[in-house]
């Protein structure tokens, strides 16, 4: 039986922080980009307390030009 990937919200937060740093984006920039009413949502993502909803996940992947797999698991190919 094949092992299914496990989603780690802390690792996703680290990846998001890294992507933001590469693009020199602030939390406020991302808040505006995603049309969020407050920045707390993003801080929760960065801390691994919660994860982006599917629509925000898709928008983030489009903005950073990465696949969903890469965003969630750190690579575009699951093993």
Secondary structure, 3 states (H helix, E strand, C coil): CCCCCCCCHHHHHHHHHHHHHHCCCCHHHHHHHHCCCCCHHHHHHHHCCCCCCHHHHHHHHHHHCCCHHHHHHCCCCCC
